[in-house]
C-alpha cells in the first residue's frame, strides 16, 4: 500500500456522513496513546467540513482514510491544524504526512499572515511539522487565547499543565511563523530527527522527569537548549 492509492482533498459538506466515524477514531487513538485531545462532537467536525476548513482522505475504493481540520485563535493571528487522524488500516503509508501537507497549504491560503502552531508528544508528528517549516518554541510563543487552552482539559496531563501555569507540559510546542526566515533550519532539524530518533526519545524521558517534579528549576527554554544540544552531537 502506498500514497498513490489515496485521494487527499479539502472536505466538502457532503462528507459530514463520516463525522461520527472520525470523532470515534480520534477518541480511540488518543486512548491507545495514553494521551488526551480536545474532544470534538460530530456536529463540530461536520461544521468544519461545511466551512471548507478541513481536509479528508479516502482510499480509491471509497473507504474513509484520514482527516484533519483548521482552528483559529486570537482573532485569526494563530492557526492550529488539529485532530489529525488516520484510520488504523491505512497507517504506515505516508498518509499522515500527505494530510498535514494539504491542511498546511489550506491554512496558508486561508490565513496567509497567521502563525501556525501545534502541540505534540509524537516523533512522527514532529518530523512532519519540521518538514513543513515548524520549529520547537516555548509555550509563551503560542496563542494565549483561553478557549484554546480549555481544550487541554481532556488531556491526561492537564494537571501538569496547570501546575506549570501553562509554561510547560509533556507536549512539545512547534510554530510556523510566515514572517521569519527560519524554515531552512526547521528542515535541517527534521533531517536530524530522522537520523537520531533515539536521541529524541532520550530528550522526552529527561523532559518527563523534569516536568513532573513539584518545583523544577529548569524552564522550557533550558529544555529546548538541551534538545538542541542533543541533536547537534
Residue pairs with C-beta under 8 A, 6 or more apart in sequence:
1 90
1 92
1 93
2 93
2 94
3 93
3 94
3 95
3 98
5 59
5 60
5 93
6 57
6 58
6 59
6 60
6 65
6 66
6 90
6 93
6 95
6 98
7 57
7 58
7 59
7 60
8 55
8 56
8 57
8 66
8 95
8 98
8 99
8 102
9 55
9 56
9 57
9 102
10 52
10 54
10 55
10 56
10 102
10 106
11 48
11 49
11 52
11 54
11 55
11 56
11 67
11 69
12 49
13 49
13 50
15 49
15 56
16 45
16 46
16 49
16 50
18 56
18 64
18 67
19 42
19 43
19 45
19 46
19 49
20 42
21 64
22 42
22 45
22 64
22 67
22 83
22 85
23 39
23 40
23 41
23 42
23 45
25 85
25 87
25 88
26 37
26 40
26 83
26 85
27 37
27 39
29 85
30 36
30 37
33 121
33 122
34 156
35 121
35 155
35 156
35 157
36 152
36 154
36 155
36 156
36 157
36 158
37 83
37 154
37 155
38 82
38 151
38 152
38 154
39 154
40 83
45 54
45 67
45 69
45 83
48 54
48 69
48 70
49 56
53 69
53 70
53 106
53 110
54 67
54 68
54 69
54 70
54 103
55 67
55 68
55 69
55 99
55 102
55 103
55 106
56 64
56 66
56 67
57 64
57 65
57 66
57 67
57 86
57 95
57 98
57 99
58 64
58 65
59 65
59 90
63 87
64 87
65 86
65 87
65 90
65 95
66 84
66 85
66 86
66 87
66 90
66 95
66 96
66 99
67 83
67 84
67 85
67 99
68 81
68 82
68 83
68 84
68 85
68 99
68 100
68 102
68 103
69 81
69 82
69 83
69 103
70 79
70 80
70 81
70 82
70 103
70 106
70 107
70 110
71 79
71 80
71 82
71 148
72 78
72 79
72 80
72 111
72 114
73 79
73 80
73 143
73 145
73 147
73 148
74 143
74 144
74 145
76 111
76 114
77 114
77 115
77 143
78 114
78 115
78 116
78 117
78 142
78 143
78 145
78 148
79 107
79 111
79 114
79 115
79 116
79 117
80 116
80 117
80 118
80 148
81 100
81 103
81 104
81 107
81 116
81 118
82 118
84 96
84 99
84 100
84 103
84 125
86 95
86 96
86 99
96 124
96 125
96 128
97 128
97 131
100 125
100 128
100 129
100 132
101 128
101 132
104 116
104 132
104 176
107 114
107 116
108 116
108 178
112 178
113 178
113 179
114 178
115 175
115 176
115 177
115 178
116 134
116 175
116 176
117 134
117 137
117 142
117 143
117 173
117 174
117 175
117 176
118 125
118 129
118 134
118 173
118 174
119 142
119 169
119 171
119 172
119 173
119 174
120 126
120 129
120 171
120 172
120 174
121 170
121 171
121 172
121 204
123 193
123 197
123 200
123 201
126 136
126 172
126 174
126 193
126 200
127 190
127 193
127 194
129 174
129 176
130 174
130 186
130 187
130 189
130 190
130 193
131 187
131 190
132 176
132 186
133 176
133 182
133 183
133 186
133 187
134 174
134 175
134 176
134 186
135 174
135 175
135 176
135 182
135 185
135 186
135 189
136 172
136 173
136 174
136 189
136 224
136 227
137 173
137 174
137 175
137 224
138 167
138 173
138 219
138 220
138 221
138 224
139 166
139 167
139 168
139 169
139 173
139 220
140 167
141 173
141 175
142 148
142 173
142 175
149 161
149 166
152 158
152 161
152 169
155 161
157 169
157 170
157 171
160 169
160 170
160 211
160 212
161 169
163 214
164 211
167 219
167 220
168 211
168 219
168 220
168 223
169 211
170 207
170 208
170 211
173 220
176 183
176 186
189 231
192 231
192 232
193 200
193 231
196 230
196 231
199 230
199 231
199 233
200 230
200 231
202 230
203 223
203 226
203 227
203 230
206 223
206 226
207 223
210 216
210 218
210 223
